[in-house]
Amino acid sequence: TGVQTCALPILEHQAIKQAKLNMAFQIPHQNAQVERYAAIVLNALLGGYPLSKLFVNVREKASLAYYAQSGVSLATQTLTVQTGIKSTDLSRVIALVKAQIEAIQAGDFTDDELAQIIAYLTNSFESSLDSPRSIVERATVQALSNKVTEPAQWVAI
């Protein structure tokens, strides 16, 4: 799954000591099942999992963020990154976030990390089956994509 950056950043300034850096990337896909699941795994590797690259490398190792996480929307084909930073670290954080995306695109993760993420995603999915919000989101994605994936199929993939 390719990740594309926006050409023009939108900056909003507020009189605060801590800053929030929110980034959005387009992850175009053709709604093919494999591409949709690749986007979900990409998100987990990047920042949607407790041991993600953003958490480990941006927050823990580089100490450049108070929090660092990502999210993916299959409906809008976007990957978002949210970080809490010092405003003086803006350019360093942007560069490090982009480096994490490039590392994932280059395959810089282990089979063990991938197995842990798949187990985490499977657990999360099974837990979400009773969540009204998750039910609505899944129904929306399925309606927009014209593809219905039963829970047993999702887990099997």
N, CA, C and O atoms as a DFTB+ gen file, in Angstrom:
628 C
 N C O
     1  1       0.854      -1.173       0.000
     2  2       0.000       0.000       0.000
     3  2       0.891       1.224       0.000
     4  3       1.739       1.369       0.880
     5  1       0.717       2.102      -0.965
     6  2       1.520       3.321      -1.049
     7  2       0.952       4.411      -0.170
     8  3      -0.261       4.498       0.016
     9  1       1.816       5.234       0.366
    10  2       1.402       6.372       1.187
    11  2       1.836       7.627       0.469
    12  3       2.998       7.751       0.081
    13  1       0.911       8.571       0.284
    14  2       1.217       9.808      -0.416
    15  2       1.048      10.979       0.536
    16  3       0.089      11.024       1.307
    17  1       1.969      11.917       0.485
    18  2       1.882      13.081       1.353
    19  2       1.177      14.220       0.630
    20  3       1.140      14.272      -0.599
    21  1       0.625      15.122       1.417
    22  2      -0.019      16.305       0.848
    23  2       1.061      17.281       0.405
    24  3       2.123      17.352       1.023
    25  1       0.806      18.016      -0.635
    26  2       1.779      18.974      -1.152
    27  2       1.872      20.213      -0.265
    28  3       2.961      20.757      -0.081
    29  1       0.753      20.663       0.284
    30  2       0.742      21.894       1.065
    31  2       0.328      21.611       2.499
    32  3      -0.802      21.176       2.723
    33  1       1.190      21.837       3.478
    34  2       0.768      21.637       4.862
    35  2      -0.153      22.771       5.308
    36  3      -0.035      23.906       4.846
    37  1      -1.047      22.449       6.190
    38  2      -1.931      23.447       6.773
    39  2      -1.475      23.654       8.210
    40  3      -1.505      22.717       9.007
    41  1      -1.055      24.856       8.550
    42  2      -0.568      25.157       9.884
    43  2      -1.582      26.009      10.627
    44  3      -2.123      26.973      10.086
    45  1      -1.826      25.645      11.850
    46  2      -2.702      26.422      12.719
    47  2      -1.884      26.752      13.963
    48  3      -1.303      25.849      14.565
    49  1      -1.826      27.984      14.353
    50  2      -1.019      28.407      15.499
    51  2      -1.923      28.787      16.660
    52  3      -2.927      29.480      16.491
    53  1      -1.543      28.316      17.846
    54  2      -2.241      28.654      19.074
    55  2      -1.198      29.022      20.117
    56  3      -0.072      28.527      20.069
    57  1      -1.561      29.887      21.057
    58  2      -0.631      30.341      22.095
    59  2      -0.548      29.298      23.214
    60  3      -1.177      29.450      24.262
    61  1       0.234      28.240      22.980
    62  2       0.416      27.192      23.974
    63  2       1.872      26.760      23.997
    64  3       2.606      26.982      23.035
    65  1       2.292      26.139      25.102
    66  2       3.677      25.683      25.191
    67  2       3.866      24.330      24.526
    68  3       4.902      24.063      23.918
    69  1       2.870      23.494      24.645
    70  2       2.926      22.202      23.978
    71  2       2.139      22.318      22.680
    72  3       1.194      23.101      22.581
    73  1       2.529      21.548      21.714
    74  2       1.862      21.608      20.415
    75  2       1.347      20.228      20.028
    76  3       1.818      19.202      20.519
    77  1       0.381      20.238      19.147
    78  2      -0.130      19.002      18.575
    79  2       0.240      19.010      17.101
    80  3      -0.025      19.978      16.387
    81  1       0.840      17.949      16.664
    82  2       1.137      17.795      15.245
    83  2       0.246      16.679      14.724
    84  3       0.376      15.524      15.132
    85  1      -0.644      17.028      13.834
    86  2      -1.527      16.052      13.198
    87  2      -1.186      16.035      11.722
    88  3      -1.195      17.071      11.057
    89  1      -0.888      14.863      11.223
    90  2      -0.524      14.700       9.818
    91  2      -1.515      13.734       9.170
    92  3      -2.024      12.825       9.826
    93  1      -1.781      13.933       7.899
    94  2      -2.665      13.026       7.162
    95  2      -1.980      12.609       5.873
    96  3      -1.347      13.415       5.191
    97  1      -2.120      11.348       5.563
    98  2      -1.530      10.782       4.359
    99  2      -2.619      10.035       3.609
   100  3      -3.484       9.405       4.217
   101  1      -2.572      10.108       2.312
   102  2      -3.520       9.372       1.490
   103  2      -2.966       7.973       1.257
   104  3      -1.797       7.809       0.907
   105  1      -3.807       6.971       1.452
   106  2      -3.404       5.595       1.172
   107  2      -4.380       5.018       0.144
   108  3      -5.286       4.260       0.487
   109  1      -4.179       5.386      -1.100
   110  2      -5.124       4.951      -2.128
   111  2      -5.123       3.434      -2.287
   112  3      -4.074       2.790      -2.320
   113  1      -6.312       2.895      -2.382
   114  2      -6.455       1.472      -2.654
   115  2      -7.709       1.278      -3.491
   116  3      -8.567       2.157      -3.571
   117  1      -7.795       0.135      -4.099
   118  2      -8.928      -0.163      -4.981
   119  2      -9.987      -0.982      -4.260
   120  3     -10.801      -1.651      -4.898
   121  1      -9.979      -0.933      -2.932
   122  2     -10.898      -1.709      -2.105
   123  2     -10.689      -3.209      -2.247
   124  3     -11.558      -3.995      -1.870
   125  1      -9.557      -3.606      -2.779
   126  2      -9.235      -5.026      -2.803
   127  2      -8.991      -5.463      -1.368
   128  3      -8.391      -4.736      -0.577
   129  1      -9.457      -6.641      -1.046
   130  2      -9.372      -7.121       0.320
   131  2      -7.935      -7.099       0.851
   132  3      -7.694      -6.688       1.986
   133  1      -7.001      -7.535       0.039
   134  2      -5.607      -7.569       0.465
   135  2      -5.105      -6.164       0.783
   136  3      -4.417      -5.969       1.785
   137  1      -5.438      -5.186      -0.055
   138  2      -5.002      -3.803       0.177
   139  2      -5.630      -3.219       1.435
   140  3      -4.970      -2.484       2.170
   141  1      -6.891      -3.535       1.691
   142  2      -7.551      -3.030       2.893
   143  2      -6.870      -3.570       4.145
   144  3      -6.633      -2.828       5.098
   145  1      -6.558      -4.856       4.141
   146  2      -5.899      -5.436       5.313
   147  2      -4.454      -4.947       5.434
   148  3      -3.937      -4.799       6.541
   149  1      -3.812      -4.700       4.304
   150  2      -2.456      -4.142       4.344
   151  2      -2.471      -2.763       5.002
   152  3      -1.556      -2.425       5.753
   153  1      -3.504      -1.967       4.724
   154  2      -3.618      -0.640       5.347
   155  2      -3.813      -0.756       6.857
   156  3      -3.265       0.042       7.617
   157  1      -4.585      -1.740       7.291
   158  2      -4.808      -1.953       8.717
   159  2      -3.511      -2.369       9.397
   160  3      -3.202      -1.889      10.488
   161  1      -2.755      -3.250       8.769
   162  2      -1.475      -3.685       9.331
   163  2      -0.471      -2.535       9.312
   164  3       0.274      -2.356      10.276
   165  1      -0.439      -1.750       8.227
   166  2       0.424      -0.573       8.149
   167  2       0.162       0.349       9.335
   168  3       1.099       0.802       9.992
   169  1      -1.106       0.626       9.605
   170  2      -1.459       1.494      10.722
   171  2      -0.963       0.926      12.047
   172  3      -0.416       1.661      12.869
   173  1      -1.148      -0.366      12.261
   174  2      -0.700      -0.975      13.509
   175  2       0.817      -0.871      13.655
   176  3       1.321      -0.526      14.724
   177  1       1.535      -1.168      12.586
   178  2       2.996      -1.052      12.627
   179  2       3.444       0.373      12.921
   180  3       4.385       0.596      13.683
   181  1       2.763       1.330      12.312
   182  2       3.168       2.720      12.448
   183  2       2.819       3.298      13.812
   184  3       3.697       3.823      14.496
   185  1       1.561       3.214      14.220
   186  2       1.204       3.866      15.476
   187  2      -0.080       3.393      16.109
   188  3      -0.551       4.008      17.067
   189  1      -0.664       2.322      15.608
   190  2      -1.925       1.841      16.136
   191  2      -1.785       0.643      17.046
   192  3      -2.752      -0.088      17.259
   193  1      -0.606       0.430      17.584
   194  2      -0.298      -0.760      18.376
   195  2       0.655      -0.321      19.483
   196  3       1.495       0.551      19.259
   197  1       0.541      -0.905      20.668
   198  2       1.380      -0.445      21.793
   199  2       2.895      -0.448      21.535
   200  3       3.615       0.347      22.139
   201  1       3.381      -1.309      20.671
   202  2       4.821      -1.338      20.391
   203  2       5.130      -0.843      18.982
   204  3       6.062      -1.324      18.338
   205  1       4.352       0.111      18.516
   206  2       4.493       0.637      17.159
   207  2       5.765       1.458      16.992
   208  3       6.410       1.848      17.966
   209  1       6.106       1.709      15.738
   210  2       7.304       2.498      15.421
   211  2       7.210       3.926      15.968
   212  3       8.203       4.465      16.458
   213  1       6.033       4.538      15.888
   214  2       5.895       5.898      16.425
   215  2       6.134       5.911      17.935
   216  3       6.861       6.761      18.449
   217  1       5.526       4.976      18.625
   218  2       5.678       4.943      20.076
   219  2       7.134       4.661      20.459
   220  3       7.715       5.374      21.277
   221  1       7.708       3.637      19.874
   222  2       9.069       3.224      20.240
   223  2      10.109       4.245      19.801
   224  3      10.968       4.632      20.594
   225  1      10.043       4.685      18.545
   226  2      11.118       5.520      18.006
   227  2      10.935       7.022      18.221
   228  3      11.906       7.726      18.500
   229  1       9.715       7.516      18.098
   230  2       9.487       8.959      18.237
   231  2       9.310       9.343      19.710
   232  3       9.902      10.310      20.188
   233  1       8.491       8.575      20.410
   234  2       8.207       8.919      21.806
   235  2       9.299       8.430      22.758
   236  3       9.827       9.212      23.549
   237  1       9.638       7.138      22.686
   238  2      10.551       6.569      23.669
   239  2      12.028       6.853      23.362
   240  3      12.722       7.449      24.187
   241  1      12.509       6.440      22.206
   242  2      13.942       6.585      21.895
   243  2      14.355       8.040      21.689
   244  3      15.335       8.495      22.279
   245  1      13.618       8.769      20.860
   246  2      14.003      10.155      20.544
   247  2      13.453      11.160      21.555
   248  3      13.896      12.308      21.586
   249  1      12.505      10.746      22.373
   250  2      11.863      11.634      23.365
   251  2      11.352      12.929      22.720
   252  3      11.517      14.011      23.283
   253  1      10.743      12.817      21.555
   254  2      10.259      13.993      20.835
   255  2       8.746      14.171      20.914
   256  3       8.213      15.134      20.362
   257  1       8.046      13.260      21.591
   258  2       6.594      13.371      21.644
   259  2       6.073      12.915      23.000
   260  3       6.568      11.960      23.597
   261  1       5.052      13.638      23.462
   262  2       4.372      13.238      24.692
   263  2       3.477      12.034      24.407
   264  3       3.299      11.161      25.256
   265  1       2.932      12.004      23.226
   266  2       2.171      10.854      22.738
   267  2       2.387      10.785      21.235
   268  3       2.677      11.794      20.593
   269  1       2.247       9.605      20.687
   270  2       2.409       9.410      19.244
   271  2       1.572       8.206      18.842
   272  3       1.765       7.101      19.348
   273  1       0.645       8.434      17.929
   274  2      -0.239       7.355      17.500
   275  2      -0.704       7.609      16.075
   276  3      -0.530       8.699      15.532
   277  1      -1.294       6.591      15.487
   278  2      -1.842       6.752      14.141
   279  2      -3.208       6.087      14.071
   280  3      -3.588       5.304      14.941
   281  1      -3.930       6.420      13.015
   282  2      -5.236       5.829      12.760
   283  2      -5.443       5.715      11.267
   284  3      -4.841       6.455      10.489
   285  1      -6.288       4.793      10.871
   286  2      -6.558       4.602       9.457
   287  2      -8.057       4.620       9.229
   288  3      -8.822       4.086      10.033
   289  1      -8.475       5.231       8.136
   290  2      -9.875       5.210       7.717
   291  2      -9.920       4.620       6.321
   292  3      -9.450       5.223       5.356
   293  1     -10.493       3.430       6.232
   294  2     -10.621       2.802       4.924
   295  2     -11.646       3.535       4.068
   296  3     -11.535       3.560       2.843
   297  1     -12.641       4.129       4.713
   298  2     -13.684       4.844       3.975
   299  2     -13.130       6.067       3.262
   300  3     -13.510       6.340       2.123
   301  1     -12.231       6.811       3.916
   302  2     -11.669       8.022       3.305
   303  2     -10.281       7.791       2.730
   304  3      -9.684       8.704       2.161
   305  1      -9.768       6.582       2.874
   306  2      -8.440       6.219       2.380
   307  2      -7.362       7.132       2.952
   308  3      -6.489       7.611       2.227
   309  1      -7.433       7.365       4.260
   310  2      -6.439       8.219       4.903
   311  2      -5.800       7.518       6.085
   312  3      -6.415       6.704       6.772
   313  1      -4.552       7.866       6.290
   314  2      -3.789       7.448       7.452
   315  2      -3.453       8.734       8.192
   316  3      -2.880       9.653       7.607
   317  1      -3.802       8.810       9.460
   318  2      -3.515      10.013      10.227
   319  2      -2.507       9.704      11.317
   320  3      -2.476       8.603      11.867
   321  1      -1.684      10.697      11.617
   322  2      -0.694      10.592      12.686
   323  2      -0.952      11.747      13.636
   324  3      -1.071      12.898      13.215
   325  1      -1.037      11.430      14.923
   326  2      -1.254      12.451      15.940
   327  2      -0.102      12.382      16.944
   328  3       0.235      11.311      17.448
   329  1       0.491      13.536      17.222
   330  2       1.573      13.598      18.205
   331  2       1.417      14.844      19.060
   332  3       0.911      15.871      18.607
   333  1       1.855      14.736      20.282
   334  2       1.952      15.881      21.173
   335  2       3.429      16.209      21.313
   336  3       4.207      15.373      21.773
   337  1       3.823      17.409      20.925
   338  2       5.245      17.746      20.838
   339  2       5.518      19.141      21.390
   340  3       4.597      19.906      21.679
   341  1       6.796      19.450      21.527
   342  2       7.216      20.836      21.739
   343  2       7.261      21.466      20.357
   344  3       7.764      20.853      19.416
   345  1       6.745      22.675      20.222
   346  2       6.699      23.298      18.896
   347  2       8.083      23.471      18.286
   348  3       8.219      23.498      17.062
   349  1       9.108      23.587      19.118
   350  2      10.471      23.752      18.603
   351  2      10.993      22.473      17.935
   352  3      11.977      22.513      17.196
   353  1      10.338      21.355      18.195
   354  2      10.763      20.078      17.625
   355  2      10.005      19.708      16.348
   356  3      10.151      18.594      15.843
   357  1       9.203      20.628      15.828
   358  2       8.321      20.337      14.700
   359  2       9.035      19.664      13.530
   360  3       8.627      18.583      13.107
   361  1      10.076      20.271      13.009
   362  2      10.723      19.716      11.815
   363  2      11.366      18.364      12.109
   364  3      11.356      17.477      11.256
   365  1      11.922      18.198      13.300
   366  2      12.523      16.905      13.663
   367  2      11.463      15.811      13.740
   368  3      11.687      14.689      13.286
   369  1      10.298      16.144      14.322
   370  2       9.232      15.154      14.449
   371  2       8.686      14.785      13.070
   372  3       8.480      13.605      12.786
   373  1       8.453      15.766      12.222
   374  2       7.966      15.473      10.868
   375  2       8.934      14.538      10.149
   376  3       8.512      13.554       9.542
   377  1      10.208      14.837      10.214
   378  2      11.206      13.999       9.548
   379  2      11.218      12.583      10.129
   380  3      11.329      11.608       9.386
   381  1      11.107      12.471      11.439
   382  2      11.141      11.155      12.070
   383  2       9.868      10.353      11.760
   384  3       9.941       9.141      11.558
   385  1       8.723      11.006      11.721
   386  2       7.481      10.321      11.352
   387  2       7.589       9.800       9.924
   388  3       7.257       8.645       9.657
   389  1       8.047      10.639       9.014
   390  2       8.209      10.207       7.621
   391  2       9.216       9.054       7.515
   392  3       9.044       8.145       6.703
   393  1      10.261       9.099       8.337
   394  2      11.253       8.019       8.332
   395  2      10.632       6.695       8.783
   396  3      11.010       5.633       8.287
   397  1       9.691       6.752       9.713
   398  2       9.028       5.530      10.173
   399  2       8.161       4.940       9.065
   400  3       8.119       3.723       8.883
   401  1       7.476       5.797       8.333
   402  2       6.663       5.335       7.205
   403  2       7.552       4.704       6.142
   404  3       7.237       3.639       5.611
   405  1       8.659       5.363       5.835
   406  2       9.586       4.833       4.829
   407  2      10.180       3.498       5.278
   408  3      10.381       2.601       4.460
   409  1      10.459       3.369       6.565
   410  2      11.006       2.113       7.088
   411  2      10.005       0.970       6.902
   412  3      10.386      -0.137       6.521
   413  1       8.743       1.240       7.167
   414  2       7.716       0.210       6.980
   415  2       7.597      -0.143       5.506
   416  3       7.512      -1.318       5.151
   417  1       7.590       0.885       4.634
   418  2       7.506       0.626       3.195
   419  2       8.695      -0.189       2.700
   420  3       8.570      -0.945       1.736
   421  1       9.841      -0.041       3.347
   422  2      11.042      -0.786       2.965
   423  2      11.084      -2.187       3.590
   424  3      12.015      -2.954       3.345
   425  1      10.068      -2.512       4.399
   426  2      10.014      -3.839       5.017
   427  2      10.824      -3.956       6.292
   428  3      11.219      -5.057       6.678
   429  1      11.076      -2.834       6.952
   430  2      11.880      -2.824       8.169
   431  2      11.026      -3.206       9.388
   432  3      10.719      -2.374      10.242
   433  1      10.656      -4.487       9.437
   434  2       9.959      -5.061      10.585
   435  2      10.170      -6.567      10.512
   436  3      10.424      -7.118       9.441
   437  1      10.063      -7.219      11.649
   438  2      10.364      -8.655      11.709
   439  2       9.096      -9.490      11.567
   440  3       7.980      -8.994      11.723
   441  1       9.297     -10.759      11.272
   442  2       8.171     -11.690      11.216
   443  2       7.505     -11.799      12.580
   444  3       6.286     -11.944      12.669
   445  1       8.304     -11.731      13.642
   446  2       7.763     -11.792      15.003
   447  2       6.884     -10.579      15.293
   448  3       5.805     -10.717      15.870
   449  1       7.340      -9.387      14.894
   450  2       6.525      -8.177      15.070
   451  2       5.209      -8.308      14.307
   452  3       4.147      -7.947      14.814
   453  1       5.289      -8.819      13.105
   454  2       4.096      -8.989      12.282
   455  2       3.130      -9.988      12.928
   456  3       1.921      -9.757      12.944
   457  1       3.654     -11.087      13.455
   458  2       2.810     -12.085      14.123
   459  2       2.139     -11.481      15.362
   460  3       0.964     -11.745      15.621
   461  1       2.874     -10.679      16.119
   462  2       2.300     -10.027      17.304
   463  2       1.195      -9.051      16.902
   464  3       0.158      -8.970      17.560
   465  1       1.421      -8.324      15.833
   466  2       0.426      -7.358      15.372
   467  2      -0.823      -8.079      14.879
   468  3      -1.938      -7.644      15.168
   469  1      -0.657      -9.157      14.150
   470  2      -1.821      -9.903      13.667
   471  2      -2.619     -10.456      14.848
   472  3      -3.849     -10.418      14.828
   473  1      -1.939     -10.967      15.874
   474  2      -2.631     -11.451      17.078
   475  2      -3.364     -10.300      17.768
   476  3      -4.502     -10.461      18.209
   477  1      -2.714      -9.148      17.862
   478  2      -3.319      -7.962      18.478
   479  2      -4.549      -7.513      17.686
   480  3      -5.598      -7.241      18.270
   481  1      -4.422      -7.435      16.366
   482  2      -5.541      -7.005      15.525
   483  2      -6.712      -7.988      15.598
   484  3      -7.871      -7.575      15.633
   485  1      -6.408      -9.278      15.621
   486  2      -7.453     -10.290      15.729
   487  2      -8.199     -10.144      17.048
   488  3      -9.429     -10.167      17.073
   489  1      -7.460      -9.996      18.139
   490  2      -8.070      -9.792      19.461
   491  2      -8.929      -8.540      19.468
   492  3     -10.063      -8.563      19.948
   493  1      -8.393      -7.446      18.937
   494  2      -9.121      -6.176      18.901
   495  2     -10.393      -6.303      18.087
   496  3     -11.448      -5.807      18.483
   497  1     -10.288      -6.974      16.937
   498  2     -11.458      -7.158      16.079
   499  2     -12.533      -7.961      16.803
   500  3     -13.702      -7.576      16.811
   501  1     -12.140      -9.065      17.402
   502  2     -13.119      -9.899      18.103
   503  2     -13.766      -9.138      19.255
   504  3     -14.952      -9.319      19.528
   505  1     -12.997      -8.290      19.931
   506  2     -13.552      -7.472      21.015
   507  2     -14.524      -6.423      20.484
   508  3     -15.465      -6.038      21.177
   509  1     -14.297      -5.961      19.259
   510  2     -15.140      -4.896      18.686
   511  2     -16.487      -5.386      18.169
   512  3     -17.351      -4.574      17.836
   513  1     -16.677      -6.682      18.098
   514  2     -17.908      -7.214      17.519
   515  2     -19.153      -6.812      18.313
   516  3     -20.263      -6.846      17.782
   517  1     -18.974      -6.430      19.585
   518  2     -20.099      -5.989      20.413
   519  2     -20.149      -4.476      20.584
   520  3     -20.999      -3.973      21.318
   521  1     -19.266      -3.746      19.928
   522  2     -19.207      -2.292      20.070
   523  2     -20.088      -1.621      19.017
   524  3     -19.874      -1.807      17.819
   525  1     -21.086      -0.836      19.462
   526  2     -21.954      -0.161      18.482
   527  2     -21.175       0.713      17.490
   528  3     -21.488       0.726      16.299
   529  1     -20.185       1.429      17.967
   530  2     -19.393       2.289      17.074
   531  2     -18.693       1.457      16.005
   532  3     -18.698       1.819      14.828
   533  1     -18.093       0.343      16.416
   534  2     -17.391      -0.522      15.471
   535  2     -18.344      -1.162      14.477
   536  3     -18.018      -1.322      13.301
   537  1     -19.519      -1.523      14.956
   538  2     -20.520      -2.126      14.072
   539  2     -20.921      -1.130      12.982
   540  3     -21.015      -1.493      11.810
   541  1     -21.155       0.119      13.370
   542  2     -21.536       1.160      12.404
   543  2     -20.387       1.419      11.426
   544  3     -20.614       1.532      10.221
   545  1     -19.154       1.513      11.940
   546  2     -18.007       1.766      11.055
   547  2     -17.827       0.631      10.060
   548  3     -17.612       0.880       8.874
   549  1     -17.912      -0.614      10.522
   550  2     -17.777      -1.755       9.618
   551  2     -18.874      -1.742       8.558
   552  3     -18.610      -1.985       7.381
   553  1     -20.105      -1.457       8.981
   554  2     -21.225      -1.412       8.026
   555  2     -21.016      -0.309       6.991
   556  3     -21.327      -0.493       5.815
   557  1     -20.493       0.830       7.425
   558  2     -20.229       1.941       6.507
   559  2     -19.175       1.552       5.471
   560  3     -19.360       1.771       4.274
   561  1     -18.079       0.979       5.938
   562  2     -17.002       0.567       5.029
   563  2     -17.521      -0.487       4.056
   564  3     -17.221      -0.441       2.862
   565  1     -18.293      -1.430       4.566
   566  2     -18.817      -2.478       3.694
   567  2     -19.796      -1.906       2.664
   568  3     -19.808      -2.338       1.511
   569  1     -20.604      -0.948       3.074
   570  2     -21.550      -0.333       2.133
   571  2     -20.812       0.460       1.059
   572  3     -21.166       0.393      -0.118
   573  1     -19.791       1.209       1.460
   574  2     -19.034       2.013       0.502
   575  2     -18.207       1.156      -0.447
   576  3     -18.040       1.497      -1.618
   577  1     -17.697       0.057       0.058
   578  2     -16.833      -0.795      -0.768
   579  2     -17.617      -1.854      -1.537
   580  3     -17.080      -2.522      -2.420
   581  1     -18.900      -1.996      -1.185
   582  2     -19.735      -3.025      -1.806
   583  2     -19.204      -4.425      -1.540
   584  3     -19.430      -5.344      -2.328
   585  1     -18.500      -4.582      -0.430
   586  2     -17.942      -5.877      -0.070
   587  2     -18.302      -6.168       1.380
   588  3     -18.092      -5.335       2.262
   589  1     -18.843      -7.350       1.616
   590  2     -19.194      -7.767       2.960
   591  2     -18.224      -8.857       3.384
   592  3     -18.070      -9.869       2.701
   593  1     -17.582      -8.640       4.505
   594  2     -16.663      -9.636       5.044
   595  2     -17.227     -10.095       6.391
   596  3     -17.377      -9.300       7.318
   597  1     -17.527     -11.353       6.478
   598  2     -18.040     -11.924       7.718
   599  2     -16.908     -11.980       8.740
   600  3     -15.745     -12.113       8.361
   601  1     -17.233     -11.879      10.033
   602  2     -16.185     -11.908      11.068
   603  2     -15.232     -13.106      10.942
   604  3     -14.024     -12.941      11.111
   605  1     -15.737     -14.272      10.658
   606  2     -14.869     -15.449      10.535
   607  2     -13.900     -15.287       9.371
   608  3     -12.753     -15.724       9.461
   609  1     -14.345     -14.661       8.268
   610  2     -13.469     -14.405       7.117
   611  2     -12.369     -13.408       7.505
   612  3     -11.199     -13.588       7.170
   613  1     -12.783     -12.340       8.229
   614  2     -11.829     -11.304       8.629
   615  2     -10.707     -11.918       9.454
   616  3      -9.531     -11.647       9.210
   617  1     -11.062     -12.732      10.415
   618  2     -10.064     -13.351      11.289
   619  2      -9.167     -14.302      10.502
   620  3      -7.968     -14.400      10.762
   621  1      -9.765     -15.003       9.538
   622  2      -8.992     -15.974       8.741
   623  2      -7.971     -15.307       7.839
   624  3      -6.932     -15.893       7.537
   625  1      -8.259     -14.081       7.403
   626  2      -7.357     -13.388       6.488
   627  2      -6.185     -12.883       7.269
   628  3      -5.286     -12.262       6.702
